[in-house]
């Protein structure tokens, strides 16, 4: 989930530029039991040194069920305040998995049909050059195979609150990038805006309310929330988020930002531990019946922005591990924060956030390397 470069500049216009960073590590939740260096802490420290990110935080759950939290760097470069352990962050496109779960729960309840056209639920809404809601199904949306153009590439620099329908209308000004019948995979945030609009049309409730009652409350995720309209802040303890135009550019504080432009595709706020809890519960079958979970885990080969060898299911991504096997998650990139989460079939999990949006593919791959190291240790 990335706005275009001109929009990034405007979003950060009132922020302050900071020149120097200090790197420090906060104590972990579990006592150190051996003199051997902790590979996760080492990789987090190296991540900051290699990317210039001001801070990082994460949570790792081992096979024995023990959970350990990590921090590195500083949470506020202006004051030098520490990164809060398991603090709240904007999780970006990890929101897509929450949206997909709500859609699939409605499928399980018989209120939606994965292979029904979007036209059934939003009659007359999805029309454009090569775009027809009669040809695009809910499966196409969740699997990123609809061919719909990505609205975030066309947001421009108008910094304001957006309504979800406005975001869809921006996309519909542009021609389709492929026919849905071709099942060509291409990452487009528009797919999840449209999925969110379908949820609201069918339930007559806001997407935020549906995520709250169907996922957040049942799992006891007390630190996870869908920001209310106009809420540009992050509630509770959180590290500041920063933005830079290039890998060696100056940092600007972009913590406070209206996330309405991301909506169903990237608006959620959570913590590393609760994001790990969500994905673990999902894979354990706590949120979906077996049939819908199997649909979610049925993948097609994915390209950028995901790592080589990744597969995209219905809002769920599989990524190969360097030690063999795979992990499941999604990943999220939004101004101020870059987050990766991985959960394995045997119950291990790792969630890591750095407090700057990755300026390039190399930085994103380094963050994914921390997740891989945590799960393979």
ZIRAMO-V752766 format. One record per pair of residues at least 24 apart in sequence whose ideal C-beta (glycine too) atoms are under 7 Angstrom apart, sorted by sequence separation. I is the first residue (numbers start at 1). J is the second residue. D is the distance in Angstrom with one decimal. If there is no record, write none. Layout:
# ZIRAMO-V752766
i->I j->J d->D
i->I j->J d->D
This chain:
# ZIRAMO-V752766
i->48 j->72 d->5.6
i->114 j->138 d->5.1
i->115 j->139 d->5.8
i->232 j->256 d->4.9
i->333 j->357 d->5.6
i->350 j->374 d->3.7
i->23 j->48 d->5.4
i->48 j->73 d->4.9
i->114 j->139 d->4.6
i->149 j->174 d->4.2
i->168 j->193 d->5.4
i->232 j->257 d->5.6
i->333 j->358 d->6.1
i->350 j->375 d->5.4
i->44 j->70 d->5.7
i->57 j->83 d->5.2
i->112 j->138 d->6.2
i->167 j->193 d->4.9
i->168 j->194 d->6.1
i->232 j->258 d->4.6
i->338 j->364 d->6.7
i->45 j->72 d->5.3
i->59 j->86 d->6.0
i->149 j->176 d->7.0
i->340 j->367 d->5.4
i->348 j->375 d->5.3
i->44 j->72 d->4.2
i->55 j->83 d->4.4
i->148 j->176 d->6.7
i->149 j->177 d->5.7
i->230 j->258 d->6.9
i->340 j->368 d->5.4
i->41 j->70 d->5.8
i->57 j->86 d->6.9
i->147 j->176 d->4.6
i->164 j->193 d->5.8
i->168 j->197 d->6.7
i->338 j->367 d->5.8
i->342 j->371 d->4.6
i->40 j->70 d->5.7
i->57 j->87 d->6.1
i->147 j->177 d->5.2
i->147 j->178 d->3.6
i->229 j->260 d->6.9
i->340 j->371 d->4.9
i->344 j->375 d->6.0
i->147 j->179 d->5.8
i->164 j->196 d->6.1
i->165 j->197 d->7.0
i->227 j->259 d->5.8
i->21 j->54 d->5.2
i->147 j->180 d->5.4
i->164 j->197 d->5.8
i->342 j->375 d->5.6
i->146 j->180 d->5.2
i->103 j->138 d->6.4
i->145 j->180 d->6.6
i->234 j->269 d->5.9
i->30 j->66 d->5.9
i->147 j->184 d->6.5
i->152 j->189 d->5.0
i->29 j->67 d->6.5
i->30 j->68 d->4.6
i->145 j->183 d->4.8
i->150 j->188 d->4.2
i->151 j->189 d->6.3
i->29 j->68 d->5.3
i->103 j->142 d->6.4
i->145 j->184 d->6.3
i->149 j->188 d->6.7
i->150 j->189 d->5.6
i->151 j->190 d->4.9
i->28 j->68 d->4.9
i->29 j->69 d->4.7
i->140 j->180 d->4.8
i->145 j->185 d->5.5
i->148 j->188 d->5.2
i->150 j->190 d->5.9
i->227 j->267 d->6.0
i->28 j->69 d->6.0
i->131 j->172 d->6.3
i->144 j->185 d->5.6
i->149 j->190 d->6.5
i->226 j->267 d->6.1
i->28 j->70 d->5.9
i->100 j->142 d->5.1
i->144 j->186 d->6.4
i->148 j->190 d->4.5
i->151 j->193 d->6.9
i->226 j->268 d->5.8
i->227 j->269 d->6.2
i->144 j->187 d->5.6
i->148 j->191 d->6.0
i->128 j->172 d->4.1
i->136 j->180 d->4.9
i->144 j->188 d->6.3
i->224 j->268 d->6.9
i->225 j->269 d->5.6
i->26 j->71 d->3.9
i->127 j->172 d->6.9
i->130 j->175 d->5.2
i->131 j->176 d->4.8
i->135 j->180 d->5.3
i->146 j->191 d->5.5
i->224 j->269 d->6.9
i->283 j->328 d->5.9
i->25 j->71 d->6.3
i->129 j->175 d->3.8
i->130 j->176 d->3.5
i->135 j->181 d->6.9
i->224 j->270 d->4.1
i->25 j->72 d->5.3
i->129 j->176 d->6.6
i->144 j->191 d->5.7
i->223 j->270 d->6.4
i->128 j->176 d->7.0
i->223 j->271 d->4.6
i->327 j->375 d->5.8
i->23 j->72 d->6.3
i->24 j->73 d->6.9
i->279 j->328 d->6.6
i->23 j->73 d->5.2
i->24 j->74 d->6.9
i->141 j->191 d->4.3
i->224 j->274 d->5.0
i->279 j->329 d->5.7
i->322 j->372 d->5.3
i->223 j->274 d->5.3
i->321 j->372 d->6.0
i->21 j->73 d->6.7
i->22 j->74 d->5.6
i->21 j->74 d->6.6
i->141 j->194 d->5.6
i->142 j->195 d->6.3
i->221 j->274 d->4.6
i->323 j->376 d->3.7
i->141 j->195 d->4.8
i->321 j->375 d->6.0
i->322 j->376 d->5.8
i->321 j->376 d->5.8
i->21 j->77 d->5.9
i->26 j->82 d->5.6
i->221 j->277 d->6.6
i->26 j->83 d->6.4
i->138 j->195 d->6.9
i->207 j->264 d->5.5
i->221 j->278 d->6.6
i->22 j->80 d->6.3
i->219 j->277 d->6.3
i->307 j->365 d->6.7
i->18 j->77 d->4.3
i->26 j->85 d->5.7
i->219 j->278 d->6.4
i->305 j->364 d->6.8
i->18 j->78 d->6.2
i->138 j->198 d->6.7
i->283 j->343 d->5.5
i->307 j->368 d->5.6
i->16 j->78 d->6.6
i->219 j->281 d->5.5
i->279 j->341 d->5.6
i->215 j->278 d->6.9
i->280 j->343 d->5.2
i->279 j->343 d->4.4
i->276 j->341 d->6.1
i->266 j->332 d->6.4
i->275 j->341 d->5.2
i->196 j->263 d->6.1
i->276 j->343 d->6.8
i->126 j->194 d->7.0
i->161 j->229 d->6.9
i->196 j->264 d->2.9
i->266 j->334 d->5.5
i->161 j->230 d->6.1
i->195 j->264 d->6.2
i->280 j->349 d->5.4
i->193 j->263 d->5.9
i->279 j->349 d->6.7
i->193 j->264 d->5.5
i->192 j->264 d->4.7
i->193 j->265 d->5.9
i->215 j->287 d->6.5
i->262 j->334 d->6.3
i->192 j->265 d->4.0
i->276 j->349 d->4.2
i->122 j->197 d->6.2
i->276 j->351 d->4.6
i->118 j->194 d->6.4
i->122 j->198 d->6.3
i->189 j->265 d->4.0
i->275 j->351 d->4.9
i->121 j->198 d->4.7
i->257 j->335 d->6.2
i->122 j->201 d->5.9
i->257 j->336 d->6.8
i->272 j->351 d->3.9
i->118 j->198 d->6.6
i->121 j->201 d->5.2
i->121 j->202 d->6.1
i->254 j->335 d->4.9
i->255 j->336 d->6.0
i->272 j->353 d->6.2
i->254 j->336 d->4.7
i->112 j->202 d->6.2
i->1 j->92 d->4.7
i->111 j->202 d->5.5
i->1 j->93 d->4.4
i->103 j->195 d->5.6
i->243 j->335 d->5.0
i->99 j->192 d->5.4
i->106 j->199 d->6.9
i->243 j->336 d->6.3
i->167 j->261 d->6.8
i->242 j->336 d->6.3
i->241 j->336 d->2.2
i->96 j->192 d->5.0
i->99 j->195 d->5.6
i->103 j->199 d->6.2
i->106 j->202 d->6.2
i->167 j->263 d->6.4
i->241 j->337 d->4.9
i->99 j->196 d->5.7
i->102 j->199 d->5.5
i->161 j->258 d->5.5
i->162 j->260 d->4.7
i->161 j->260 d->5.0
i->162 j->261 d->4.9
i->164 j->263 d->5.1
i->251 j->356 d->6.8
i->155 j->261 d->6.2
i->99 j->207 d->6.9
i->102 j->210 d->5.0
i->102 j->211 d->6.1
i->105 j->214 d->5.8
i->102 j->214 d->5.6
i->244 j->356 d->6.2
i->247 j->359 d->4.7
i->98 j->211 d->5.2
i->242 j->355 d->5.9
i->243 j->356 d->6.6
i->246 j->359 d->5.7
i->247 j->360 d->5.8
i->101 j->215 d->6.1
i->241 j->355 d->5.3
i->242 j->356 d->4.5
i->243 j->357 d->6.0
i->185 j->300 d->5.3
i->240 j->355 d->6.6
i->244 j->359 d->5.9
i->185 j->301 d->6.8
i->239 j->355 d->4.9
i->247 j->363 d->6.9
i->98 j->215 d->5.9
i->185 j->302 d->6.0
i->185 j->303 d->6.8
i->187 j->305 d->6.4
i->185 j->312 d->6.4
i->88 j->223 d->5.8
i->90 j->234 d->6.9
i->88 j->234 d->5.4
i->10 j->157 d->4.4
i->88 j->235 d->6.8
i->7 j->155 d->5.2
i->11 j->159 d->6.1
i->88 j->236 d->5.3
i->3 j->152 d->5.5
i->4 j->153 d->5.9
i->7 j->156 d->6.5
i->10 j->159 d->5.0
i->88 j->237 d->6.7
i->89 j->238 d->6.3
i->2 j->152 d->6.4
i->6 j->156 d->6.7
i->7 j->157 d->5.2
i->87 j->237 d->4.8
i->88 j->238 d->4.2
i->89 j->239 d->7.0
i->1 j->152 d->6.8
i->4 j->155 d->6.2
i->6 j->157 d->4.6
i->87 j->238 d->4.5
i->90 j->241 d->6.7
i->3 j->155 d->5.4
i->87 j->239 d->5.3
i->84 j->237 d->4.0
i->84 j->238 d->6.5
i->84 j->239 d->6.3
i->145 j->300 d->7.0
i->83 j->239 d->4.8
i->143 j->300 d->6.4
i->75 j->239 d->3.7
i->76 j->240 d->4.9
i->75 j->240 d->6.2
i->99 j->264 d->4.6
i->144 j->312 d->5.8
i->90 j->259 d->6.5
i->95 j->264 d->6.8
i->96 j->265 d->5.9
i->143 j->312 d->6.6
i->95 j->265 d->6.4
i->98 j->268 d->6.2
i->95 j->266 d->4.9
i->143 j->314 d->5.8
i->93 j->265 d->6.3
i->95 j->267 d->5.8
i->142 j->314 d->3.9
i->93 j->266 d->5.0
i->95 j->268 d->4.1
i->142 j->315 d->5.3
i->77 j->251 d->6.7
i->92 j->266 d->4.6
i->94 j->268 d->6.8
i->91 j->268 d->5.2
i->91 j->269 d->6.9
i->90 j->269 d->5.8
i->91 j->270 d->5.0
i->108 j->288 d->6.7
i->88 j->269 d->5.4
i->94 j->275 d->6.2
i->101 j->282 d->6.6
i->108 j->289 d->5.1
i->114 j->295 d->6.7
i->57 j->239 d->6.5
i->88 j->270 d->6.8
i->88 j->271 d->5.5
i->105 j->288 d->6.6
i->55 j->239 d->5.0
i->87 j->271 d->6.5
i->91 j->275 d->6.0
i->104 j->288 d->5.5
i->108 j->292 d->5.1
i->86 j->271 d->4.9
i->107 j->292 d->5.9
i->86 j->272 d->5.8
i->101 j->287 d->5.4
i->86 j->273 d->5.0
i->101 j->288 d->6.5
i->1 j->189 d->5.9
i->54 j->242 d->5.6
i->104 j->292 d->4.2
i->104 j->295 d->7.0
i->104 j->296 d->6.2
i->100 j->296 d->6.7
i->54 j->251 d->6.4
i->69 j->273 d->6.9
i->67 j->273 d->6.6
i->104 j->314 d->6.8
i->59 j->272 d->4.0
i->58 j->272 d->5.2
i->59 j->273 d->4.3
i->100 j->314 d->5.3
i->57 j->272 d->6.0
i->61 j->276 d->6.2
i->100 j->315 d->2.7
i->99 j->315 d->6.7
i->59 j->276 d->5.7
i->97 j->315 d->4.7
i->96 j->315 d->4.9
i->97 j->316 d->5.9
i->12 j->243 d->4.9
i->17 j->250 d->4.4
i->18 j->251 d->5.3
i->97 j->330 d->4.8
i->17 j->251 d->6.6
i->96 j->330 d->6.1
i->8 j->243 d->6.1
i->17 j->252 d->5.9
i->16 j->252 d->6.9
i->94 j->330 d->4.9
i->15 j->252 d->3.6
i->16 j->253 d->5.9
i->93 j->330 d->6.1
i->94 j->331 d->6.7
i->15 j->253 d->4.3
i->93 j->331 d->6.3
i->94 j->332 d->4.2
i->15 j->254 d->5.8
i->93 j->332 d->4.3
i->12 j->252 d->4.1
i->92 j->332 d->2.7
i->93 j->333 d->6.6
i->91 j->332 d->4.7
i->92 j->333 d->5.1
i->12 j->254 d->4.8
i->92 j->334 d->3.6
i->11 j->254 d->6.0
i->90 j->334 d->5.0
i->92 j->337 d->6.6
i->94 j->339 d->6.2
i->11 j->257 d->5.8
i->90 j->336 d->6.0
i->90 j->337 d->4.9
i->92 j->339 d->6.2
i->94 j->341 d->6.4
i->89 j->337 d->4.7
i->91 j->339 d->5.1
i->89 j->339 d->6.4
i->3 j->261 d->6.7
i->1 j->262 d->5.5
i->1 j->265 d->5.8
i->89 j->353 d->4.9
i->1 j->266 d->3.7
i->63 j->346 d->6.4
i->63 j->347 d->6.4
i->63 j->348 d->5.9
i->62 j->348 d->6.5
i->61 j->348 d->6.3
i->61 j->349 d->4.4
i->60 j->350 d->4.7
i->58 j->350 d->6.7
i->59 j->351 d->5.3
i->58 j->351 d->5.7
i->58 j->352 d->3.8
i->58 j->353 d->6.7
i->56 j->352 d->6.6
i->57 j->353 d->5.6
i->56 j->353 d->6.5
i->56 j->354 d->4.5
i->56 j->355 d->6.8
i->55 j->355 d->4.4
i->53 j->354 d->4.2
i->54 j->355 d->5.5
i->53 j->355 d->6.1
i->54 j->356 d->6.5
i->51 j->354 d->6.8
i->53 j->356 d->4.6
i->47 j->354 d->6.3
i->51 j->363 d->4.7
i->60 j->374 d->4.7
i->51 j->366 d->6.1
i->50 j->366 d->5.8
i->47 j->366 d->5.6
i->47 j->367 d->6.5
i->47 j->370 d->5.8
i->11 j->335 d->5.7
i->43 j->369 d->6.8
i->44 j->370 d->6.2
i->8 j->335 d->6.0
i->43 j->370 d->4.5
i->40 j->370 d->6.9
i->43 j->373 d->4.8
i->1 j->332 d->6.4
i->2 j->333 d->5.7
i->1 j->333 d->5.7
i->3 j->335 d->7.0
i->1 j->334 d->5.3
i->40 j->373 d->6.4
i->39 j->373 d->5.5
i->40 j->374 d->4.9
i->39 j->377 d->5.0
